[in-house]
Amino acid sequence: MPGEELYRIEFPERAGALGRFLDALADRWDISLFHYRSSGTTKGLVLLGVAMREGGPGREAFEAIVVRRRAAVCTATPHPPPARAGA
């Protein structure tokens, strides 16, 4: 999907943490993929697809929200290397 970013997010597993995380994303980004896995430990794991709206907040703003939620984020979207001059 054009404009979609995929993330693997690991956040502290506490009562209401997932709901608060999703509330922080509401109305700012379109979630195109969501998979939650409880690992039975102190961490919750989410695979999340986020459609970046044209003219809307971008990847940096999204990642800042994740960090403020004390979550670890790993971008899973493969980004092509920049084109070389003369190529």
VENWO-V826187 format. One record per pair of residues at least 12 apart in sequence whose C-alpha atoms are under 8 Angstrom apart, sorted by the first residue. I is the first residue (numbers start at 1). J is the second residue. D is the distance in Angstrom with one decimal. If there is no record, write none. Layout:
# VENWO-V826187
I/J/D  I/J/D
This chain:
# VENWO-V826187
1/51/7.9  2/51/7.8  3/51/5.6  3/52/5.2  3/53/7.2  4/32/7.8  4/49/6.4  4/50/5.4  4/51/4.2  4/52/5.9  5/49/5.7  5/50/5.2  5/51/6.4  5/52/7.3  5/59/7.9  5/75/7.5  5/76/7.5  5/77/5.5  6/47/7.3  6/48/5.7  6/49/4.5  6/50/6.4  6/75/6.1  6/76/5.0  6/77/4.9  7/46/8.0  7/47/5.8  7/48/5.2  7/49/6.4  7/50/8.0  7/73/6.7  7/74/5.7  7/75/4.6  7/76/5.0  7/77/7.1  8/45/7.3  8/46/5.8  8/47/4.7  8/48/6.4  8/73/5.9  8/74/5.2  8/75/6.4  8/76/6.4  9/45/5.8  9/46/5.1  9/47/6.4  9/48/7.5  9/71/6.7  9/72/5.7  9/73/4.6  9/74/6.3  10/43/6.2  10/44/5.6  10/45/4.7  10/46/6.4  10/71/5.6  10/72/5.1  10/73/6.5  11/43/5.5  11/44/5.3  11/45/6.7  11/69/7.6  11/70/6.6  11/71/4.2  11/72/6.2  12/42/5.9  12/43/4.8  12/44/6.2  12/70/7.3  12/71/6.7  13/41/7.5  13/42/5.0  13/43/4.8  13/44/5.2  14/42/7.7  21/66/7.8  21/69/7.0  24/65/7.3  25/62/8.0  28/56/7.4  28/57/7.0  29/50/6.4  29/51/6.3  29/52/6.2  29/53/6.8  29/57/7.8  30/50/5.8  30/51/5.1  30/52/7.1  30/53/7.7  31/48/7.2  31/49/5.8  31/50/4.7  31/51/6.2  32/48/7.5  32/49/5.0  32/50/5.6  32/51/6.2  33/47/7.4  33/48/5.3  33/49/4.4  33/50/7.1  34/46/7.0  34/47/5.9  34/48/4.8  34/49/6.5  35/47/5.1  35/48/6.5
